[in-house]
Amino acid sequence: MFKHLSGAIATLAFSALAGAPLISLAQDVPSYAQPPAPAAPADVQIRGRILSFDGAYALSVHDEHGYTDTVQLHEGTIINPTGLTLAPGMIVSVLGYNQGSYFSANEVDTPYTYDDGTPYYLGHPWNYYYGPSYGISFFFGNTGWWHGGYFQGPYHYYNGYGARVYNSVNVQNVYRQNAPGGQFHGRSYVAPASAGGYRAHATSSHGGHGR
């Protein structure tokens, strides 16, 4: 009787030890462990030609892939060069992120220089090059005026801002270099007007905007 009892106890003890890993796997996640964070939405660059602009926030861009993109500016969107009024026909490179029904623009770069209230490109008024003879590739052949040369290669997300880091170049730093003194509101970089941040004053289809 004692031998049978001892054998049963030994068998139960061995079973408990053997089953311990299975039991531990079935336990809940410990309090100190957190599930992996979802990937932040990717920062994207749209390149193309403006189809329409309402003078305030709504921008429509015919991109280099043939799509018409609905773009929204926000208070503090950086527009280069400072003081430029966006207009249909202008070539743009837009940095921002997918907001579902629209693309939220943190920065709008153009190849133009701004002199005496008129945008110029290669010594001519910007609309001199507006026509079928000058495709989008004509303007994007040189990466000197847009940030395409920076955003290449492997990347990781910068915690707290959701911004991607490409080869030690942080999207946050690019924005801050262009418009120092701004801050991130969610995933939107808000630049102060004194540093070139966008501030809408008009809502007409041909209206300008202030800085």
PyMOL commands that set and color helices and strands:
alter all, ss='L'
color gray80, all
select helices_A, chain A and resi 2-26+126-129+136-140+147-149+171-178+193-195
alter helices_A, ss='H'
color red, helices_A
select strands_A, chain A and resi 43-53+58-63+68-72+78-80+91-98+103-109+113-115+118-121+124-125+155-158+163-166+169-170+183-185+188-190+199-200+209-210
alter strands_A, ss='S'
color yellow, strands_A
deselect
rebuild
show_as cartoon
